[in-house]
Amino acid sequence: MRLKCIAIDDEPLALKLVETFVQQTPFLELVGTCDSAVNAMNLLQEQPADLLFLDINMPNFSGMELARWMHQQNTPMPKIIFTTAYNHFAIEGYKVNAVDYLLKPFNYEEFLRAAANALQLTQAAASSVPNTQPEDDYIFIKVEYQWVRINYKDILFIEGLKDYVRIHLNTPEKAILSLTSLKQLEERLPTTKFLRVHRSFIVSLDSITAISKNSLFVGKDEIVVGEQYREAFKAIMQKWLI
């Protein structure tokens, strides 16, 4: 798989560096460069891309504003790797689901590591054959400043906590926190293995140990099934009931 990339930066030297690094990377294909977020907005409506190398601090319309604009569109959103000289944008970057955050000046090794993360996530999302490819057995989750592999079989349930999610595990770690939204995570999980049962909970179907009228149990943990999720939950549970 090759990722189609667009590099966006108002600094000519920084833009040229990213362009050079993309051309050195076999799984990347440069399909455009822009010197402003406004130009990038126009280009993205004509040229689909899988990955953006996006500077944050640009005049008139920032890279962060461009990322928020893309989130509001009804089209597939490219992965984003932010490139910036300022480290205080990291949390905002994760809120728009950025793959990574490259702090200028960065070298090719750092660039390649971030691009490889984007490739791996894209390959996992593109897999459409359940239970046949390795990608179907695990997910990579952003934990602090690294991507951590979590096997589906180790997940008990996932709890939404405003800007974070807590992933409850049947491993010695017990639980991990990730700065993402429950909705974003729901879109990446296979529906054959996981079900959203409440505005704040996604459960692993294999981990459910008991069910009652309007709730379920994962071991000793009771999770109430939200009213808007009950019909879907009942439809799946019918095959278990005698």
C-alpha positions, 0 to 999 in steps of 0.5 A: 500500500502507498499513501497519497500525501500532501505537505502543507507549510508556509515556510519554503525550507520546511516544505522542501524538507518534507517533500524530500523525506516523502520522496525518500520513503517507498510507501509514500506518494506526494500528490501536492504541496501547499504554502497555506491552509486555505490553499490546502482546503481548496486542493483537498476538495479536488485531490483526495489524500491519505495523509497530511503533513500539516504545519500548525502555526500559519497566518490567517488560517492555522493548520489546527483550524484546517483539521477541525474543518475537515472533521466537519466534512462528510467525507473520509478524513486523511490521517494527519501528522502535525509538523510544528516548532511549538510543543504546546499544541500536542493535546489539541492535536490528539483531539483531532485524532492526529497520528503523530506530532513532529517537533521542528527541527526533525530528522528523517528517522523521526519522520519515518517513524511517524509515517509508518504509524500512519501506514499501519493505521491505514492498513488496519482500517482498510481491512474488510475481511473479518477474522482472516488478516492479522489486523483483525485481531488487534488495534493500535491505541495512542497512549501518551506519546506512543502507539500501543498494540492491544489484542481484541481478546484482551479487551473487556469493555471501554469507558468514555471519559469526556476527552479520554477513554479508559480501556479495561483489560484482562491483562496485568495492566487492568486498564489504560487511558487514551486521549481519544473519543469513544466515537472515534474508537467505535469506528475502528473496532469490528462490529462482530466483536464489539457493541456500543451499549451506552453513550459511555460504554463499548463492550466486548461481546466475548466478555459478557458473562450475564445479561438482565432486562436492561443491563449486562455484566462483565465479570463483577462490573454491571453496565446499564444498556442505554435506551437508544442502544437497547434494540440493537443489543436485544437483536444480538442477544436473541441468539444467546437466549433459549 
